Amino acid sequence: MSNSGSAVTLIGIFAGLLLINIARAVSRKHFPFDSYAKYTCLFFLSFTICELISFSVGIWILALVSFWALREYFSLIDIRLQDRLGILGAYMSIPFMFYFILIDWYGMFIISIPVYGFLAIPLLVTLGGKETEGTVFSIGAIDFGLFLFVFCMGHIGYLLFFAPWKAALLIINVAVCDVTTHIVRSRIKSTWPNILFRYLAPLPLTIVITLLLSGWTGIPPTHSLMLGLLIPILVIMGHHTGDYVKADLGVQEDSLFPGRGQILDNLKSLFFTAPVVFHYIRYFLT
């Protein structure tokens, strides 16, 4: 497939999502997946800029999404005032990690959060004040958010470094799974049939999408098939984990808005999908 066709398709997807968001804003009515469309639009804005203008510009849009997600998470957890240095350290990790992606320093990218960030947060938390009670919770809560909303999101950025359509393939398939999951959940209340259908229902679409886009992604048909089979189960795992996190934070499904769980709800499908798909592609295809 031609590069011009690839660029036009990316622009078309972004334009369609932009129109959905404009229609939502103008009508001021509730649309299904209206907030979801906003964050998906940001992803495709990043992909389109990387394809047409500059990777250096597009990657920082993902960094902003990561920052917004981490800020919302910190607004939901019960942490102490003296933990502000740990929170600042978590925010500061975002530009560093995305810079490592920008310069293709994989070795530092892969250990920046799991090693240096993981160790720096406890030190910063203990330097913030003299109160010891709650220290373990604060360290764990900040590091947990750092892994979910910075490290996992960073894997989308590195997929984007490989090729915009590899990252686009991930987001398209995740969106298909999310829409299907919403439909299945509304119709099937029993747990195991629900989980089974949430995996089986999007499967034909994810397989077809990965195979159809193999010319642009550069992923051979065999591996495209494997990714089509893998992504739905990873989305289910992200939904399950994200729903437990939301419940523990007191987030209600009927009162989601920015700052109260909306970003967490929209990004939970990527917690498992982004790192696993990235490492699958890196191990087998680079």
C-alpha positions, 0 to 999 in steps of 0.5 A: 500500500502507498505511503500517500494512501496511509497518510490519507487514511490517518487524516480521514480517521482523525477528521471523522473523530474530530467531527464527532467531537465537534457535533458533541460540543455543539449539540450539548447532548450525551452521545455514546462513547462521547468522552472516549471519542475525545481521547481517541481523537488525541491519539490519532492527532498524534499519529497524523502529526507523526506521519505528516509533520514530525515525530518529535511533535506528535510524541509530546501529545501522548506525553500530555495525555499521560500527564492528564491521566496521572493528574486525574489519578492523583486527584482521586487517591487519598495521599498526604500533603507531604507526598508532594515531592513524590508526586512532583517526581512522578510528573517529572518522569513523563518528559524524561521517558518520552525523551528516551523514546524520541532518541530511541534509547530503548535500554533507558526507556525500559528501566527508567520507570521500573528501576529509577522511578520506582526507587526515586519515589520512596526517597522523595516521599520520605524527604517531603516531611517527618510524618511516617504513618501512611508512607508505605501507602503513599509510595505504593499509590504513586508508583502504581500510578506511575506504572499505569499512566506513564510507563504503559502509555510510553509503550504506545509512544514507542510503537509510534516510533516504529511506525504510526500505523503500528500504534494506530492498529493498536488503538483501532483494535482496542476501540473495536473491543471497547465498543463491543464490550459495552454492547455485550455488558448491556445484554449479558449480566452473567459473569462467565458468558459475559467474559466469553462473549466479550472475547469472542464478539470482537474477534472476527473484526480484530483479525480482519483489521490486523490482516487488512492493515498489514500492508501499512503496518509491515506486520506479516499475516501470521503475526497479524493473525496472532495480534488479532487473537491476542488484543481482545483478551488483553483488553478484557484484562485491562477492563477487569483491573481498571474496574477494580481500581475505579471501584476502590477509588470510589468512582461511580460509572454514572458520574464519570467526568474529567478529574473523576475517573473519566480518563481512567475509564477510557484508558484502562483497555491499554494497561495490558494491551500497550506493553504486551503488543509493543513487546510482541512486535519488538521481539518478533518483528524488529 
